[in-house]
Amino acid sequence: MKALLFLGFLLLSVTVQAKVFERCEFARVMKKHGMDNFEGISLANWACMAQHKSHLNSKLKRNLGARVTVYGIFQISGKHWCDDGKTPKLPNKCGIPCSALLQDDITQAIQCAKRVVRDPQGIRAWLAWIRHCQHEDVTQYIKNCGV
């Protein structure tokens, strides 16, 4: 019985829990990091995009194909923006390991998202923003959050 209890505790201690932000919590963190109207993008648009990309899950990692993996709350591609440790000689435009995009503290993910939107595509780099947020009333994503 003690062995089973110990095994259960051990399994619980090694389980990686994802940080899934509440809508308003995410809005407050984004505002704190200067994302409201960064590069002309409203806080509501950022919240809409992140909701549709990751459901506000900071540890989401998805393989989209043979050579493309996307990371974190903004689902940033390891192909150009971070070092995934397996794709040789790509730009790593954010200058970070892709694992940095999978942290509960999303500061590095925010900094990388800022770098992404400074490129010519801007927020259009995220197809989810084009499909779900562009030309839509996105105020619901920050409604009653006090931001």
C-alpha positions as CSV (number, residue, x, y, z in Angstrom):
1,M,0.0,0.0,0.0
2,K,2.8,2.4,0.9
3,A,4.5,1.6,-2.4
4,L,1.4,2.5,-4.4
5,L,1.0,5.7,-2.5
6,F,4.6,6.6,-3.1
7,L,4.3,5.7,-6.8
8,G,1.2,7.9,-7.1
9,F,3.0,10.8,-5.4
10,L,6.0,10.3,-7.7
11,L,3.8,10.4,-10.8
12,L,2.0,13.5,-9.7
13,S,5.3,15.2,-9.0
14,V,6.7,14.7,-12.5
15,T,3.5,15.6,-14.3
16,V,4.0,18.9,-16.2
17,Q,1.0,21.2,-15.6
18,A,0.2,23.7,-18.3
19,K,-0.5,27.3,-17.3
20,V,-3.8,28.1,-18.9
21,F,-4.5,31.8,-18.4
22,E,-7.9,33.1,-17.5
23,R,-9.1,35.7,-20.1
24,C,-8.7,38.7,-17.8
25,E,-5.4,37.5,-16.2
26,F,-3.9,37.2,-19.7
27,A,-5.2,40.8,-20.6
28,R,-3.6,42.2,-17.4
29,V,-0.2,40.5,-18.1
30,M,-0.2,41.7,-21.7
31,K,-1.0,45.3,-20.6
32,K,1.7,45.2,-18.0
33,H,4.2,44.2,-20.7
34,G,3.2,47.1,-22.9
35,M,1.2,45.1,-25.5
36,D,-1.9,47.5,-25.6
37,N,-1.4,49.2,-29.0
38,F,2.1,47.8,-29.5
39,E,2.7,48.4,-33.2
40,G,-0.9,49.6,-33.4
41,I,-2.4,46.3,-32.2
42,S,-5.0,46.6,-29.6
43,L,-5.0,44.4,-26.4
44,A,-8.3,42.9,-27.6
45,N,-6.7,41.8,-30.9
46,W,-3.8,40.2,-29.0
47,A,-6.2,38.4,-26.7
48,C,-8.3,37.2,-29.6
49,M,-5.3,35.9,-31.5
50,A,-3.9,34.0,-28.5
51,Q,-7.2,32.6,-27.6
52,H,-7.6,31.1,-31.0
53,K,-4.0,30.0,-31.3
54,S,-3.5,28.3,-27.9
55,H,-6.6,28.7,-25.8
56,L,-4.2,30.7,-23.6
57,N,-2.1,27.7,-22.8
58,S,1.5,28.7,-22.1
59,K,2.9,25.2,-22.6
60,L,1.1,24.2,-25.8
61,K,3.5,22.7,-28.4
62,R,2.3,21.4,-31.7
63,N,4.0,19.7,-34.6
64,L,2.5,21.1,-37.9
65,G,4.6,19.0,-40.2
66,A,7.9,17.4,-40.8
67,R,9.9,20.5,-40.0
68,V,7.6,22.9,-38.3
69,T,6.8,23.0,-34.6
70,V,5.0,25.9,-32.9
71,Y,5.4,26.9,-29.3
72,G,3.6,28.5,-26.4
73,I,0.7,30.9,-25.8
74,F,1.3,32.6,-29.2
75,Q,2.2,29.4,-31.1
76,I,5.4,30.9,-32.4
77,S,7.2,28.8,-35.1
78,G,10.5,27.2,-34.3
79,K,11.4,27.4,-38.0
80,H,12.5,31.1,-37.9
81,W,11.8,32.6,-34.5
82,C,13.5,30.4,-31.9
83,D,16.1,27.6,-31.6
84,D,14.4,24.2,-31.5
85,G,17.8,22.4,-31.3
86,K,17.0,20.3,-34.3
87,T,16.6,22.6,-37.3
88,P,20.1,23.6,-38.4
89,K,21.2,27.1,-39.3
90,L,17.8,28.9,-39.2
91,P,17.6,32.6,-38.2
92,N,16.3,32.3,-34.6
93,K,15.1,35.9,-34.9
94,C,14.0,36.1,-31.3
95,G,17.4,34.8,-30.1
96,I,16.0,32.3,-27.6
97,P,15.6,28.6,-27.3
98,C,12.0,27.5,-28.2
99,S,11.6,26.0,-24.7
100,A,11.6,29.6,-23.4
101,L,8.2,30.0,-25.1
102,L,6.8,27.2,-23.0
103,Q,7.1,28.9,-19.6
104,D,4.3,29.9,-17.2
105,D,6.0,33.3,-17.1
106,I,5.2,34.5,-20.6
107,T,7.6,37.4,-20.6
108,Q,9.9,35.9,-23.2
109,A,7.0,34.8,-25.3
110,I,5.7,38.4,-25.2
111,Q,9.1,39.7,-26.2
112,C,9.3,37.3,-29.1
113,A,5.7,38.2,-30.2
114,K,6.8,41.8,-30.3
115,R,9.7,40.8,-32.5
116,V,7.3,38.9,-34.8
117,V,5.0,41.9,-35.3
118,R,7.9,44.2,-36.1
119,D,8.4,42.2,-39.3
120,P,6.5,43.4,-42.4
121,Q,3.6,41.0,-41.9
122,G,2.8,42.3,-38.4
123,I,0.0,40.5,-36.7
124,R,-0.9,39.0,-40.0
125,A,1.9,36.5,-39.3
126,W,-0.8,34.6,-37.3
127,L,-3.3,33.1,-39.6
128,A,-5.7,32.6,-36.6
129,W,-5.8,36.4,-36.2
130,I,-6.8,36.8,-39.9
131,R,-9.4,34.1,-39.7
132,H,-11.0,34.9,-36.3
133,C,-10.1,38.5,-35.3
134,Q,-9.5,40.7,-38.3
135,H,-12.6,42.8,-39.1
136,E,-14.4,41.4,-36.0
137,D,-15.5,43.0,-32.8
138,V,-12.9,41.7,-30.5
139,T,-13.8,43.7,-27.4
140,Q,-15.3,40.6,-25.8
141,Y,-11.8,39.2,-25.2
142,I,-11.1,41.9,-22.7
143,K,-14.6,42.8,-21.6
144,N,-14.9,43.6,-17.9
145,C,-11.2,43.0,-17.3
146,G,-10.5,46.6,-16.2
147,V,-7.7,47.1,-18.7
